[in-house]
Amino acid sequence: MPKSCPAGTFCGRCDQPIRPGEPFEARDILSPSSAGTTVYLHKNLCVKTPFQAAPQLRS
């Protein structure tokens, strides 16, 4: 596991920056059809960013 994140790294859960010296964990995301990627997450549980997949219809 790397000791520090690359500069400009954002948490894959909350979309907030991971600051130098802040505890984090790196997780590999494997892909059968491409090279895959590494996601960085805050070590302490952070709040997942809410998202809206489609606009909500108003009544």
C-alpha positions in Angstrom: 0.0 0.0 0.0 1.4 3.4 -0.9 2.3 5.7 2.0 1.0 8.9 0.3 -1.6 9.7 -2.4 -0.6 11.3 -5.7 -1.1 15.1 -5.6 -4.6 16.1 -6.4 -6.2 12.9 -5.3 -9.9 12.9 -4.4 -11.8 10.3 -2.3 -13.8 7.9 -4.4 -16.6 7.9 -1.8 -17.2 11.6 -0.8 -15.4 13.4 -3.7 -13.4 15.5 -1.3 -9.6 15.9 -1.5 -7.3 13.7 0.4 -4.8 16.0 2.1 -1.1 15.2 2.6 -0.7 13.2 5.8 -4.4 12.2 6.0 -5.0 8.5 6.5 -6.3 6.7 3.4 -6.7 3.3 1.8 -6.1 2.4 -1.8 -8.3 -0.2 -3.5 -7.7 -1.7 -6.9 -10.8 -2.0 -9.2 -10.1 -4.8 -11.7 -11.6 -4.9 -15.2 -11.7 -7.9 -17.5 -11.8 -5.7 -20.6 -9.3 -2.9 -19.7 -6.4 -2.1 -17.4 -8.5 -1.3 -14.3 -7.8 1.5 -11.8 -6.9 2.4 -8.2 -9.4 4.3 -6.1 -8.4 6.1 -3.0 -10.7 6.4 0.0 -10.5 8.2 3.3 -9.5 5.8 6.1 -12.2 7.2 8.4 -15.6 6.6 7.1 -16.8 9.7 5.1 -20.3 10.5 3.9 -21.0 9.2 0.4 -21.9 12.0 -2.0 -25.6 11.9 -3.0 -26.3 11.8 -6.7 -29.4 12.0 -8.9 -29.4 9.8 -12.0 -32.4 11.4 -13.6 -34.4 14.5 -12.9 -37.4 14.1 -10.6 -40.8 14.9 -12.2 -42.8 17.4 -10.4 -46.5 16.7 -9.8 
